[in-house]
Amino acid sequence: MKPHTAILASLSLSALLSSLGTSIANVALPALAQAFHAPLPAVQWVVLAYLLGVSSLAVVAGRLGDLVGRKRLLLAGIAMFGLGAGLCAAAPSLPLLIAARLLQGAGAAAMMALTMAAVKDTLPAAETGRAMGMLGTVSAAGTALGPSLGGVLVAGSGWPAVFLLQAAGGLAALACAARCLPADPPRRAGPRFDHAGTLLLALTLTAFALATTGAAGPRGAWLALATGGAILFVHVERRSAAPLVEPALFGDPVLAAGVLTSMLATAVVMATLVVGPFYLTGVMGLEAGRMGFVMAAGPVAAALAGLPAGRAVDRLGARWNALAGLAAMIAGACLLWSLPPSTPAAYGASIAVLTAGYALFQAANNTAVMAAAAAERRGLVSGLLNLSRNLGLIGGAAGMSAVFMDTAAAGGQEAVVAGFRSCFGLAAVLLGLGCVLVIVLQWSGKSSYSPGARGR
């Protein structure tokens, strides 16, 4: 196997496992509720703990990778992921299982944050788009494969098998990364690690996640804590001699466009997952099996489009492909907005257009942003991109579903159709805003966090 192929295969395995960890445990929740004699709200923390670990630590992991070595921290993250999965399989109680899932999520944060940075570190610039497309493909495949694979494992061997598989995958990924990735360059004296900023950011993102999911206590209180934490974080970073996130980054046009547009696009994709089942069952009258088959069109289209999208980015450049991806997403959202109420095939085709556009946009956007990042900040920038994706998932689940339910709550098929149209009408507007952001900000020229560098 060629060195570049081996490197990409190793990074792809890490991306696959981290996305698989997000979706594979969901189908085990009923079995966990029965095994631990716990109510569903309690066992939902098995999923939430993983998401909290990933969301709250992605930026921290990226910055730590910049400081201590990205390969070194990626290996530590993979080991933590595998160890957490093994502890999950052996957990004798629900609280210990949840704690192990939090550990697993912390490891996944490093895996997600550092794979994109490693692509830029180790592969030629001419292959960056293809590599980003491959990472997008395996991430989509992991998300799509998780529920079906988890169902087979739970039915055949019980819920511990779900976590034993991830532990075994972690061992394989650790061996591949240790063998295939080049060594980190010698460490040089650098800035101290920002402990205060790290703690504040982790607490703020945790409060935001809890506010949007409503999993623990009043949402208003968590949202107030998240808002206060964000204000305090910005204040601390401005005064810090070695900030976790330099304040100047927030004003950079390339990074700002990439992060904000990624958040908007991901929120729209998440809307298809949380709103789609209500429409397919309540309006089209599909039973669970057919509904799952129709909804699979999205992840399958994203997985199939990933590699061609990456090649298009390498050949034609990132900027035009980012706009083309957003335009395809807008077309998909408009098709969903105008969808006849009884055509599952049209629904599946519309979702496929939207998610294929998302695959192209993400490959182009990630390539443009990482191309502009200075070498010493690639981990941090990669962490910010992953954070924007996670915030988009959380915001899409909460915000877009709220738009849908605000109208659909009236009851009846017509109300569901009206709520669905409101949701995807808003989605088209948000994606149009994303196009404006790319044109006005990302095309404005020089990046301030990597002098002279810009996305192609």
LUMKOLFI-610538 format. One line per 2 residues: for each residue x, y, z of N, C-alpha, C. Coordinates in steps of 0.001 Angstrom, whole numbers, plus 500000, padded with zeros to 6 digits. Example, Ala and Ser with C-alpha at 12.3 -4.5 7.8 and 13.67 -1.06 7.14 Angstrom:
<rs>
513190 494310 507800 512300 495500 507800 513200 496700 507800  512850 497750 507080 513670 498940 507140 512900 500030 507870
</rs>
This chain:
<rs>
500846 498806 500000 500000 500000 500000 500888 501252 500000  500574 502221 499119 501354 503445 499048 501234 504232 500355
502306 504983 500723 502271 505714 502006 501068 506633 502140  500747 507391 501087 499620 508321 501177 498300 507567 501319
498180 506438 500628 496971 505627 500742 496834 505060 502148  497949 504608 502715 497918 504059 504075 497556 505138 505094
498085 506332 504909 497759 507437 505826 496267 507751 505763  495734 507864 504531 494317 508196 504377 493433 507082 504927
493836 505827 504720 493059 504707 505257 493041 504739 506783  494172 505067 507384 494248 505145 508844 493362 506254 509388
493428 507422 508766 492598 508546 509214 491116 508257 508981  490798 507576 507878 489408 507250 507585 488836 506293 508623
489647 505346 509101 489181 504424 510135 488845 505175 511416  489656 506165 511768 489360 506977 512957 488068 507757 512776
487877 508342 511583 486650 509089 511318 485435 508172 511341  485575 506964 510794 484474 505998 510785 484063 505622 512199
485031 505330 513062 484722 504904 514428 484053 506018 515225  484550 507244 515090 483978 508338 515870 482541 508626 515468
482226 508523 514166 480835 508729 513727 479971 507527 514080  480534 506328 514015 479800 505133 514403 479421 505182 515881
480320 505719 516696 480033 505841 518125 478855 506748 518418  478573 507685 517503 477450 508594 517698 476116 507900 517497
476033 506988 516514 474730 506444 516114 474476 505009 516536  475522 504248 516848 475320 502823 517050 474653 502498 518383
474816 503375 519381 474275 503071 520712 472780 503352 520821  472222 504111 519884 470813 504488 520001 469888 503285 520049
470164 502283 519204 469265 501139 519143 469385 500239 520377  470433 500442 521174 470604 499626 522379 469851 500196 523582
469251 501376 523434 468613 502026 524584 467498 501180 525210  466593 500581 524429 465575 499733 525066 466179 498564 525847
467216 497937 525285 467862 496832 525990 468544 497308 527259  469132 498493 527215 469783 499056 528411 468749 499391 529481
467613 499935 529057 466555 500239 530021 466093 498977 530739  465998 497885 530002 465586 496619 530597 466684 496035 531481
467929 496101 531030 469029 495497 531775 469279 496197 533101  469147 497526 533109 469444 498290 534319 468179 498745 535052
467012 498293 534561 465732 498645 535191 465614 500170 535359  465885 500871 534258 465918 502330 534281 464910 502881 533282
464356 504066 533544 463438 504685 532587 464194 505214 531375  463465 505416 530278 464095 505865 529040 464845 507192 529202
464307 508213 529908 465072 509457 530071 466441 509240 530705  466541 508243 531596 467832 507975 532238 468803 507329 531254
468350 506343 530476 469273 505672 529561 469622 506546 528359  468839 507567 528077 469193 508480 526989 470521 509190 527252
470930 509231 528528 472210 509833 528850 473381 509031 528294  473156 507787 527920 474201 506999 527265 474575 507640 525928
473595 508165 525218 473843 508873 523968 474311 510301 524243  473640 510969 525176 473950 512370 525452 475364 512543 525988
475828 511631 526839 477164 511756 527422 478233 511750 526332  478068 510893 525341 479019 510841 524227 479014 512167 523462
477822 512675 523162 477723 513940 522434 478302 515101 523230  478104 515090 524552 478670 516137 525392 480195 516087 525354
480762 514889 525440 482217 514758 525388 482781 515282 524081  482143 514920 522970 482603 515359 521654 482463 516872 521507
481289 517400 521843 481007 518817 521605 481837 519731 522493  481997 519378 523754 482659 520280 524689 484177 520245 524578
484744 519204 523951 486200 519057 523957 486836 519103 522579  486057 519301 521504 486630 519282 520157 487685 520378 519985
487377 521607 520380 488322 522713 520229 489530 522503 521131  489287 522046 522361 490375 521799 523311 491330 520742 522759
490774 519668 522212 491610 518607 521655 492443 519123 520486  491818 519936 519630 492564 520484 518507 493719 521350 518949
493493 522196 519936 494558 523083 520424 495656 522290 521131  495271 521304 521922 496278 520460 522576 497140 519741 521540
496515 519304 520451 497280 518669 519388 498325 519595 518803  497966 520870 518637 498931 521853 518147 500120 521994 519093
499864 521892 520386 500904 522152 521378 501774 520934 521669  501175 519750 521771 501945 518575 522188 502255 517627 521033
501691 517844 519863 501907 516957 518723 500604 516301 518324  500235 516458 517033 498923 515975 516607 498849 514456 516534
499927 513797 516088 499897 512337 516089 499827 511815 517519  500613 512406 518390 500641 511966 519788 499250 512051 520416
498570 513171 520186 497258 513335 520811 496193 512497 520102  496331 512310 518793 495385 511444 518084 495471 510014 518613
496688 509521 518830 496856 508182 519386 496239 508098 520790  496428 509153 521586 495829 509169 522926 494307 509169 522839
493758 509920 521878 492308 509958 521712 491744 508614 521289  492429 507937 520343 491960 506617 519908 492003 505631 521078
493091 505686 521861 493204 504794 523019 492091 505067 524027  491782 506343 524242 490717 506710 525170 489358 506236 524660
489138 506370 523357 487900 505897 522739 487737 504390 522951  488781 503629 522638 488708 502181 522786 488555 501752 524232
489297 502414 525135 489183 502092 526560 487784 502392 527064  487245 503555 526674 485891 503907 527089 484868 502898 526598
485025 502431 525351 484101 501437 524811 484197 500121 525585  485430 499705 525912 485593 498491 526692 484978 498595 528067
485140 499759 528706 484533 499970 530029 483009 499990 529935  482485 500512 528821 481030 500482 528616 480523 499038 528594
481216 498183 527861 480785 496785 527736 480786 496066 529076  481711 496464 529972 481839 495782 531259 481129 496509 532395
480436 497639 532094 479846 498465 533152 478782 497694 533928  478895 497668 535266 477903 496935 536068 476681 497775 536434
476714 499080 536144 475591 499945 536497 475456 501040 535453  474282 501653 535393 474036 502702 534413 474917 503932 534634
475098 504426 535881 475987 505587 536058 477404 505337 535562  477946 504135 535800 479290 503829 535318 479323 503724 533796
478261 503214 533205 478172 503163 531748 478167 504569 531164  477409 505461 531771 477354 506849 531293 478719 507516 531429
479412 507271 532556 480744 507842 532745 481718 507318 531687  481622 506023 531365 482490 505450 530343 482182 506036 528968
480922 506309 528698 480556 506932 527416 481100 508357 527322  481139 509055 528440 481737 510394 528454 483222 510308 528126
483912 509320 528700 485323 509097 528382 485495 508766 526900  484623 507928 526377 484680 507568 524963 484463 508799 524081
483513 509654 524470 483266 510877 523716 484451 511827 523744  485155 511879 524881 486353 512721 524963 487412 512226 523992
487570 510902 523897 488503 510360 522917 488067 510652 521498  486765 510542 521231 486243 510828 519896 486455 512288 519517
486435 513192 520497 486679 514610 520208 488061 514794 519586  489065 514107 520144 490410 514195 519572 490459 513561 518184
489755 512457 518007 489747 511777 516706 489115 512668 515633  487991 513307 515975 487316 514172 515005 488127 515429 514715
488706 516013 515764 489393 517286 515603 490708 517140 514845  491389 516022 514999 492749 515919 514484 492863 515180 513156
491809 514504 512710 491921 513818 511417 492054 514821 510272  491262 515895 510285 491373 516891 509215 492717 517599 509265
493201 517913 510483 494511 518546 510606 495605 517630 510096  495468 516325 510362 496472 515367 509897 496487 515257 508382
495335 515403 507745 495282 515405 506278 496170 516509 505727  496028 517703 506261 496820 518840 505783 498292 518673 506132
498581 518021 507257 499963 517807 507676 500697 516810 506793  499983 515774 506339 500664 514599 505784 500461 514372 504299
499429 514955 503696 499132 514683 502286 499432 515898 501416  499783 515693 500152 500035 516816 499248 498788 517687 499070
499011 518962 498787 497890 519890 498625 496954 519454 497511  497501 518824 496455 496674 518401 495317 495708 517279 495679
495935 516604 496822 495076 515500 497230 494181 515848 498410  494220 517105 498856 493464 517479 500051 491967 517312 499854
491451 517757 498716 490010 517648 498466 489547 516206 498464  490310 515329 497798 489948 513912 497779 489939 513336 499183
490925 513730 499988 490989 513223 501359 489814 513719 502189  489463 515003 502038 488316 515532 502777 487027 514837 502335
486929 514556 501034 485766 513830 500550 485691 512429 501123  486842 511760 501235 486874 510423 501824 486458 510454 503286
486953 511432 504038 486553 511543 505440 485048 511777 505558  484505 512605 504652 483059 512815 504656 482293 511548 504324
482820 510763 503390 482163 509516 503006 482112 508535 504166  483242 508325 504829 483255 507337 505915 482462 507828 507122
482437 509148 507351 481619 509671 508448 480136 509420 508181  479712 509691 506946 478316 509429 506583 478011 507937 506651
478963 507116 506202 478755 505675 506241 478639 505179 507672  479472 505723 508569 479396 505326 509975 478073 505699 510604
477596 506908 510301 476309 507344 510833 475168 506492 510305  475232 506158 509002 474163 505353 508398 474223 503903 508857
475436 503375 509033 475601 501970 509392 475270 501688 510847  475451 502708 511709 475301 502503 513143 474002 501841 513583
472835 502377 513216 471579 501779 513694 471373 500334 513257  471647 500033 511970 471422 498667 511503 472429 497699 512115
473699 498092 512178 474709 497230 512776 474444 497029 514264  474077 498112 514940 473757 497997 516359 472575 497076 516608
471563 497157 515737 470402 496283 515898 470769 494818 515762  471639 494493 514790 472077 493109 514608 472847 492616 515830
473727 493462 516356 474546 493057 517503 473703 492861 518755  472769 493790 519005 471918 493670 520194 471054 492419 520103
470496 492172 518925 469633 491005 518755 470408 489701 518864  471648 489697 518377 472404 488458 518336 473218 488168 519581
473793 489213 520182 474733 488993 521284 474460 489838 522520  473473 490708 522487 473193 491560 523637 473892 492901 523529
473476 493838 524363 473977 495210 524252 475488 495367 524451  476181 494547 525286 477638 494747 525401 478378 494602 524080
477819 493816 523141 478496 493608 521858 478654 494908 521083  477716 495843 521266 477805 497144 520598 479094 497856 520987
479458 497789 522243 480646 498479 522727 481917 497658 522528  481799 496327 522572 482966 495481 522304 483453 495674 520866
482517 495841 519927 482906 496101 518544 483699 497403 518439  483247 498432 519129 483951 499701 519093 485325 499609 519758
485420 498819 520826 486713 498627 521479 487696 497934 520540  487213 496900 519834 488069 496204 518871 488482 497135 517731
487527 497940 517267 487855 498913 516230 488873 499924 516700  488775 500332 517971 489756 501255 518523 491162 500675 518525
491286 499399 518869 492599 498741 518838 493164 498720 517421  492322 498399 516452 492772 498371 515061 493193 499766 514594
492387 500778 514935 492706 502146 514532 493997 502628 515190  494212 502248 516455 495427 502643 517168 496657 502045 516497
496579 500764 516136 497706 500111 515470 497989 500742 514107  496931 501033 513353 497105 501632 512021 497711 503029 512115
497187 503848 513022 497689 505218 513149 499140 505234 513629  499458 504372 514586 500827 504322 515090 501811 503923 513991
501374 503034 513099 502262 502528 512046 502326 503459 510836  501190 504035 510460 501102 504731 509172 501384 506229 509247
501030 506884 510334 501184 508336 510402 502630 508702 510698  503162 509716 510036 504539 510126 510314 504664 510722 511711
505845 510669 512243 506087 511176 513593 505883 512687 513642  505509 513173 514816 505401 514618 515012 506780 515257 514909
506836 516494 514422 508127 517195 514420 508572 517464 515855  509856 517724 516053 510345 517998 517420 509578 519148 518049
509252 518983 519313 508506 520025 520034 509405 521216 520311  508824 522388 520116 509528 523625 520421 508818 524336 521563
509563 525163 522254 508949 525930 523335 507850 526808 522758  506688 526730 523334 505553 527480 522823 504737 528084 523940
503568 528609 523619 502726 529233 524635 502190 528218 525626  501915 528694 526824 501320 527833 527841 499900 527462 527426
499416 526378 528002 498046 525966 527727 497091 526808 528553  495990 527210 527930 495020 528103 528563 494024 527284 529393
494346 527023 530656 493495 526190 531491 492155 526868 531800  492198 528175 532090 490958 528880 532429 490012 528916 531233
490541 529243 530059 489710 529276 528865 489169 527904 528507  489990 526876 528688 489556 525512 528405 488377 525119 529283
488490 525370 530574 487417 525020 531504 486142 525795 531179  486280 527083 530897 485112 527907 530590 484422 527443 529304
485210 527139 528281 484615 526710 527018 483894 525377 527191  484515 524434 527898 483890 523128 528098 482577 523270 528869
482563 524089 529921 481344 524279 530709 480263 524992 529900  480670 525979 529097 479714 526726 528282 479048 525827 527240
479850 525019 526555 479294 524135 525537 478431 523044 526151  478803 522571 527326 477973 521581 528024 476623 522185 528386
476639 523414 528918 475384 524082 529276 474515 524308 528038  475155 524679 526918 474386 524887 525682 473747 523583 525216
474515 522495 525260 473966 521206 524831 472804 520786 525715  472926 520991 527020 471849 520632 527934 470630 521532 527727
470864 522799 527380 469748 523719 527132 468962 523307 525899  469662 522891 524854 468976 522575 523604 468319 521202 523632
468871 520274 524411 468256 518950 524478 467171 518867 525536  467217 519749 526541 466245 519690 527633 466351 518418 528445
467565 517840 528503 467737 516547 529157 467878 516647 530664  468141 517824 531187 468389 517934 532631 467954 519310 533122
466771 519400 533652 466328 520646 534260 465792 521649 533261  465464 522845 533732 464866 523875 532876 465836 524348 531795
465329 524436 530583 466192 524879 529494 466650 526312 529681  465765 527152 530212 466106 528560 530381 467316 528767 531260
467410 527986 532333 468544 528124 533252 469847 527718 532575  469818 526615 531836 471026 526178 531132 471420 527175 530047
470414 527740 529351 470718 528711 528301 471333 529977 528894  470829 530398 530056 471413 531560 530731 472861 531286 531117
473135 530085 531617 474510 529723 531967 475408 529698 530734  474880 529164 529635 475668 529111 528408 475974 530512 527893
474984 531407 527946 475193 532781 527482 476219 533496 528356  476063 533374 529670 477021 533994 530578 478413 533420 530407
478491 532102 530223 479786 531464 530015 480462 531934 528743  479686 532124 527667 480253 532591 526406 480817 534002 526545
480073 534873 527231 480553 536254 527442 481828 536249 528273  481844 535451 529333 483028 535378 530194 484212 534774 529448
483948 533779 528596 485017 533153 527826 485696 534172 526916  484908 534961 526192 485487 535980 525314 486318 536973 526119
485810 537361 527295 486543 538312 528146 487877 537715 528597  487851 536461 529031 489080 535808 529506 490085 535649 528368
489604 535282 527182 490508 535078 526054 491183 536383 525636  490470 537483 525725 491060 538772 525363 492180 539176 526311
492109 538724 527548 493096 539106 528554 494211 538067 528711  494035 536905 528100 494998 535825 528286 496246 536049 527436
497418 535721 528019 498669 535816 527272 498796 534689 526258  498139 533560 526506 498178 532411 525600 496771 531847 525476
495880 532552 524745 494471 532140 524694 494270 530814 523973  493252 530080 524412 492869 528851 523725 492425 529166 522303
491580 530173 522151 491120 530656 520845 491455 532140 520765  492363 532500 519895 492744 533901 519785 491549 534733 519320
491271 535840 519994 490115 536670 519602 490144 537086 518143  491354 537281 517577 491456 537705 516183 490845 536683 515229
490812 535420 515646 490243 534397 514777 488770 534641 514490  488058 535217 515473 486623 535429 515287 486346 536423 514171
487314 537294 513872 487118 538276 512813 487712 537866 511482  488277 536670 511393 488872 536239 510138 487793 535857 509133
487818 536407 507917 486714 536148 506975 486643 534708 506498  487780 534065 506257 487761 532687 505754 487210 531743 506815
487745 531860 508028 487290 530985 509104 485845 531281 509483  485487 532575 509561 484123 532939 509945 483107 532377 508961
483373 532532 507667 482452 531994 506663 482374 530478 506755  483531 529822 506912 483541 528366 506969 482789 527820 508159
483017 528410 509332 482386 527909 510551 480884 528190 510549  480494 529417 510230 479075 529776 510267 478272 529010 509217
478817 528883 508018 478089 528192 506957 478006 526698 507237  479057 526129 507800 479013 524718 508184 477926 524475 509222
477791 525400 510162 476757 525260 511188 475360 525304 510569  475139 526244 509642 473827 526362 508996 473506 525120 508167
474480 524657 507381 474234 523507 506514 473963 522248 507327  474711 522057 508408 474518 520866 509231 473169 520905 509940
472735 522090 510359 471425 522215 510999 470313 521790 510038  470455 522137 508757 469444 521751 507769 469438 520234 507582
470620 519625 507504 470679 518163 507371 470052 517488 508587  470322 518026 509774 469738 517445 510985 468220 517556 510956
467692 518612 510353 466236 518776 510262 465599 517624 509497  466296 517103 508485 465724 515978 507736 465600 514738 508619
466490 514613 509616 466467 513433 510475 465434 513531 511585  465179 514753 512079 464250 514883 513209 462824 515196 512751
462667 515849 511604 461339 516205 511105 460818 515150 510133  461727 514549 509372 461328 513574 508368 460435 512451 508865
460764 511802 510013 459911 510700 510467 458464 511100 510716  458237 512319 511228 456863 512779 511467 456104 512907 510148
456777 513420 509124 456132 513597 507835 455858 512252 507164  456858 511370 507209 456715 510087 506520 455643 509205 507148
455508 509265 508464 454485 508445 509126 453141 509162 509179  453153 510468 509503 451900 511189 509699 451207 511607 508439
451952 511807 507342 451365 512271 506083 451367 511169 505032  452507 510518 504875 452588 509465 503860 452116 508110 504375
451964 507990 505693 451435 506766 506269 452355 505564 506164  453671 505784 506167 454612 504678 506041 454805 503985 507383
454947 502664 507337 455298 501946 508564 456815 502037 508771  457291 501580 509934 458670 501831 510348 459698 501316 509344
459464 500127 508791 460428 499553 507860 460598 500392 506612  459494 500776 505976 459561 501595 504768 460096 502990 505084
459744 503524 506255 460246 504837 506633 461775 504811 506720  462331 503778 507379 463778 503673 507489 464444 503552 506127
463815 502833 505218 464361 502665 503877 464396 504006 503145  463326 504787 503244 463282 506091 502566 464295 507048 503178
464384 507052 504509 465316 507976 505169 466770 507607 504914  467039 506353 504594 468411 505932 504307 468946 506566 503029
468060 507129 502208 468509 507752 500958 469497 508876 501228  469311 509601 502337 470195 510716 502651 471618 510279 502963
471830 509462 504000 473191 509008 504295 473852 508265 503146  473081 507461 502397 473652 506731 501272 474133 507706 500196
473324 508727 499895 473729 509721 498891 474976 510472 499338  475038 510840 500635 476216 511541 501151 477461 510673 501057
477310 509384 501369 478460 508481 501310 478945 508296 499872  478019 508149 498929 478393 507944 497530 478971 509205 496902
478533 510374 497389 478982 511634 496787 480316 512108 497337  480764 511551 498455 481954 512074 499124 483199 512074 498259
483553 510929 497685 484778 510852 496879 484696 511677 495600  483608 511580 494802 483516 512469 493631 483579 513943 494019
482984 514295 495144 483031 515683 495594 484467 516107 495877  485223 515246 496554 486614 515572 496843 487439 515751 495589
487218 514887 494591 487954 515022 493332 487588 516326 492616  486306 516697 492682 485882 517951 492058 486558 519144 492719
486714 519084 494034 487384 520173 494754 488842 520272 494325  489527 519135 494196 490929 519157 493770 491082 519725 492362
490130 519429 491486 490260 519846 490089 489776 521268 489846  488683 521645 490495 488033 522916 490172 488176 523978 491249
488728 523604 492403 488897 524573 493477 487762 524512 494480  488039 525031 495675 487099 524896 496782 485950 525896 496721
486218 527112 496298 485204 528163 496434 483959 527884 495594  484149 527612 494299 482992 527368 493444 482250 526109 493867
482991 525111 494312 482332 523881 494751 481548 524084 496043  482026 524960 496920 481257 525268 498127 479910 525880 497756
479939 526807 496808 478677 527418 496354 477800 526412 495627  478419 525549 494817 477638 524537 494104 476966 523582 495088
477689 523206 496153 477100 522339 497169 475935 522998 497869  476091 524277 498226 474992 525001 498876 473804 525154 497925
474088 525397 496647 472999 525523 495669 472220 524217 495550  472927 523080 495556 472242 521791 495505 471400 521574 496763
471919 522011 497909 471147 521894 499143 469880 522755 499090  470013 523955 498535 468835 524824 498388 467815 524162 497467
468286 523555 496379 467372 522856 495471 466658 521720 496200  467398 520958 497012 466781 519875 497771 465758 520380 498767
466098 521490 499460 465159 522064 500433 463899 522566 499738  464055 523183 498549 462882 523661 497814 462029 522496 497319
462669 521411 496919 461910 520224 496509 461109 519667 497688  461711 519646 498875 460989 519180 500061 459852 520131 500411
460079 521420 500255 459044 522422 500554 457830 522238 499649  458067 521860 498378 456965 521724 497417 456501 520286 497244
456944 519404 498139 456720 517971 497969 455242 517598 498024  454766 516782 497071 453404 516234 497196 453313 515355 498445
452187 515296 499119 452097 514613 500400 452105 513087 500318  452134 512471 499151 452030 511006 499104 453008 510369 498119
454229 510882 498044 455207 510338 497104 456531 510053 497826  456693 508881 498416 457946 508542 499090 459152 508603 498157
458972 508223 496879 460093 508266 495943 460590 509694 495751  459657 510650 495650 460048 512053 495507 460746 512545 496765
460271 512088 497921 460919 512471 499176 462359 511966 499203  462554 510685 498876 463892 510118 498881 464816 510817 497897
464301 511152 496710 465120 511845 495713 465498 513242 496196  464550 513936 496838 464827 515282 497339 465890 515250 498431
465772 514276 499339 466760 514128 500397 468129 513808 499811  468160 512971 498770 469424 512613 498136 470099 513837 497521
469314 514706 496870 469872 515937 496302 470460 516813 497405  469723 516968 498497 470168 517824 499597 471450 517290 500223
471493 516001 500528 472660 515461 501230 473872 515299 500318  473661 515032 499026 474789 515026 498097 475398 516420 498006
474545 517452 497994 475044 518822 498034 475820 519108 499303  475339 518558 500420 476042 518735 501691 477428 518098 501640
477549 516916 501039 478848 516260 500916 479817 517118 500108  479339 517715 499005 480187 518580 498195 480572 519834 498957
479604 520448 499641 479903 521653 500404 480940 521387 501491  480773 520304 502251 481697 520039 503350 483099 519759 502841
483227 518989 501759 484561 518733 501212 485227 520036 500786  484464 520917 500127 485018 522187 499664 485301 523139 500823
484364 523240 501737 484515 524162 502851 485688 523767 503750  485768 522490 504098 486866 522037 504944 488217 522232 504259
488252 521989 502955 489500 522189 502217 489911 523653 502223  488966 524563 501974 489275 525991 501926 489771 526496 503278
489071 526118 504349 489439 526611 505674 490785 526035 506118  490990 524736 505914 492250 524134 506346 493422 524618 505488
493176 524947 504222 494247 525472 503368 494741 526816 503874  493867 527576 504510 494235 528899 505003 494864 528867 506389
494790 527732 507072 495259 527652 508459 496766 527501 508522  497402 528303 509366 498829 528156 509611 499100 526805 510269
500283 526260 510028 500607 524910 510496 500438 524773 511999  500820 525816 512741 500764 525712 514205 499352 525859 514763
498373 526129 513884 496991 526270 514364 496035 525292 513687  496540 524332 512948 495656 523432 512197 494761 522613 513114
495284 522157 514226 494454 521392 515155 493318 522225 515700  493631 523457 516092 492605 524354 516620 491535 524628 515568
491948 524951 514350 490989 525267 513285 490137 524038 512959  490752 522870 512911 489994 521641 512688 488988 521415 513811
489407 521703 515050 488485 521586 516177 487312 522534 516061  487566 523759 515593 486481 524726 515412 485502 524265 514333
486019 523677 513265 485131 523160 512223 484261 522030 512753  484859 521136 513536 484077 520045 514114 483079 520557 515140
483472 521584 515889 482542 522186 516841 481351 522792 516100  481606 523471 514978 480503 524088 514228 479536 523012 513737
480076 521859 513343 479212 520765 512897 478359 520247 514056  478978 520065 515215 478226 519559 516365 477170 520555 516832
477526 521850 516824 476540 522862 517201 475403 522904 516187  475724 522673 514914 474678 522602 513903 473740 521429 514139
474308 520277 514532 473476 519118 514843 472547 519404 516020  473110 520003 517059 472314 520308 518251 471266 521373 517944
471707 522455 517279 470776 523526 516947 469697 523092 515971  470074 522242 515008 469081 521747 514054 468043 520884 514727
468493 520029 515651 467553 519164 516360 466580 519975 517195  467069 521032 517825 466206 521839 518696 465430 522898 517915
466160 523722 517138 465523 524859 516482 464609 524487 515340  465092 523644 514433 464275 523296 513270 463061 522460 513669
463248 521585 514644 462085 520811 515106 461076 521715 515802  461546 522785 516473 460626 523727 517117 459795 524459 516070
460421 524841 514938 459686 525494 513853 458607 524553 513320  458975 523295 513151 458013 522299 512660 456866 522118 513647
457197 521915 514915 456169 521608 515910 455270 522802 516195  455773 524013 515996 454971 525203 516262 453707 525211 515412
453802 524686 514209 452647 524603 513314 451975 523242 513387  452783 522169 513436 452232 520816 513398 451477 520452 514665
451740 521177 515771 451100 520847 517045 449588 521008 516997  449068 521736 516010 447616 521909 515892 446917 520590 515606
447660 519618 515079 447089 518286 514834 446506 518149 513450  446515 516935 512949 445966 516671 511624 447023 516706 510543
446707 516055 509423 447656 515948 508327 448024 517301 507738  447045 518187 507606 447317 519500 507017 448285 520297 507881
448164 520180 509201 449067 520890 510094 450491 520345 509974  450631 519024 509831 451957 518425 509669 452600 518900 508367
451801 518932 507293 452320 519413 506006 452745 520874 506121  451933 521696 506779 452277 523114 506939 453550 523276 507766
453688 522501 508843 454893 522572 509655 456119 522140 508875  455978 521095 508063 457074 520597 507234 457513 521659 506238
456537 522300 505600 456868 523339 504613 457522 524535 505284  457064 524902 506480 457692 526017 507210 459149 525709 507518
459389 524462 507932 460738 524048 508297 461689 524144 507109  461283 523617 505958 462206 523598 504825 462174 524886 504009
461142 525698 504182 461215 527060 503662 462285 527846 504402  462307 527705 505748 463355 528345 506543 464723 527780 506171
464794 526471 505922 466070 525857 505552 466634 526479 504282  465791 526708 503280 466254 527326 502039 466783 528733 502290
466117 529478 503175 466569 530833 503508 467927 530786 504199  468102 529859 505163 469367 529737 505880 470506 529366 504929
470233 528478 503992 471264 528091 503030 471596 529239 502076  470584 530036 501728 470854 531235 500942 471760 532198 501683
471531 532321 503009 472426 533137 503838 473837 532568 503810  473951 531234 503808 475262 530608 503706 475978 530987 502422
475249 531035 501312 475848 531465 500043 476385 532891 500137  475614 533762 500770 476050 535151 500940 477320 535210 501777
477362 534425 502849 478542 534415 503710 479783 533973 502941  479641 532935 502117 480780 532446 501351 481269 533515 500372
480330 534168 499672 480706 535169 498669 481318 536404 499326  480673 536898 500364 481109 538157 500980 482351 537978 501836
482399 536877 502616 483496 536697 503546 484616 535826 502986  484290 534603 502570 485350 533681 502186 486026 534084 500884
485335 534849 500051 485939 535307 498811 486588 536685 498953  486634 537191 500162 487128 538559 500329 488641 538658 500249
489317 537496 500229 490760 537557 500021 491549 536944 501139  492531 537695 501639 493567 537177 502520 493019 536773 503877
493509 535667 504388 493131 535189 505717 494045 535804 506760  493472 536319 507834 494269 536980 508854 494953 536019 509800
494546 534744 509812 495197 533827 510734 496250 532975 510037  496462 533196 508764 497587 532579 508047 497977 533529 506918
498859 534496 507183 499144 535565 506226 499489 535032 504847  498775 535562 503858 499030 535199 502483 498367 533948 501995
497748 533156 502917 497121 531893 502516 495654 532108 502279  495107 531340 501394 493682 531421 501116 493207 530105 500524
491874 529822 500680 491306 528635 500042 491311 528808 498535  491484 527713 497833 491558 527784 496378 490210 528111 495781
</rs>
